[in-house]
Structures are given as C-alpha cells and as structure tokens.
C-alpha cells in the first residue's frame, strides 16, 4: 500500500515541547505520520527544505531535561523541527492509506 502524502501549508507555533525530544521520530507520534520534508520561517524568511535524517541536525543541544514535561535527555542532539515549538513552519507528511 502506498502512503498518502500531503503538503501541510504554513502553521503557527505548536507550543508542544515534544518536538525537542532528541532524534526520535517524534513526527509519527505527534502528527500520525512521517514528515519527509519541512521548512521553518525565520521572521518571515523561509529556510530551505530539511529532510529528517539527511540535513536536519540542529547545531543546538537540549541543555537540560527540565525544559519540558516530556522526558528529554540532557545534552542531547535535536532536529531543526524542534523550532516547530515557537516558529511558523510547513511540511510534507506521509500517512498510511
């Protein structure tokens, strides 16, 4: 079966700290499918497209586990989609048909 892929247009910040949760496939838990590409808005300017596991390692680390009610490993790497927390964003997601 082929998954159904959809472009989710611009969305505002989600304020969901699960996006910071390390390098796990958080997208499948929160959005119910696999995000295959995404962009972040930086004050009205859009980033290029990020592809999970290819070019989306954020240069910042999760400093401590106390930043969220969801368990986050201190000093862990994270993906650029962690900025879904407080930035506008858009993405392409594939869900089972």
N, C-alpha and C positions, 0 to 999 in steps of 0.2 A: 504494500500500500504506500502510495506517495503521500508525504505530509502536505498540508496546505500552508503556503507561505503568504504572509501579509505584511505590507508596509504600515506601520503604526506611525502616523504623522506626529507633528510636534505635540509633546505633552509637557506639562509643567512639572516642577519638582514633586517627587513622590513622598518625601519625608519618611521613608522606610529604611531604617538602618541596616536591614538585611543585605542591601546592595554592597555594603562594606565587607561582607563575610568572606574574606580570603579569596582563593581562586576557584572555589567550588562552583558548580553550575547553578548558581543562585537563580538564574533566569527561569529554569524549569520549575522551581518551587514557587516563585512569585508570579510569573506570567503564564505558567502552564504549558510552556513550550520552549524550544531552543532558539535563542536570539542568534542569528547568523551574521548580523552586521548592525552597527549603531553609530550615531553621531551625537556630539554634545555641543550645546550652544554656549559660547563664552561671550557674554554681554552682547548678544545679537549676531555674533560671527560664528558660523558653524565649523566644527572640526572636520577633518577628512573622515572617511569611514573606518571604523575599527572592526576587526574580526576577532572574536574570542579565541584565545589560544594562539593567535598569529602575531598581531601587532598591538595588543591592548594591555600590556603590563603598565600600570601606573608607576611613576617614579616615587610616589609617596608610599609610606608604610602605614598600616594600622598601628598607632603608637601604643595604645593600651586596650585591654579588653573591657574597660569600664565605660566606653563611649556609647554603649547600646545594650538594651535588654536582651538582645540575641547574643549568644556566645560567639565572641570573636577572639581569635588567637592574637595575643600581644605580639608586636613586631612582625606581623605577617604581611605578605605581599597582597596586593589587591588589583583588580582590573579597573580600567577607566570608567566602567559603568558605575563605579561607586559614586560618581558625580550625578547619577540619576537622583540621588538623595536631595540635592539642592540646586540643580540646574535643569533647564529645558533640554529635551532630548527627543530623538526619533530613532526607530529601529525596524529591522525586518525580522519577523519571528515565524518559525515553522512549528506547527502543531499537528499531532496525529489527526488523520482524517476520520 
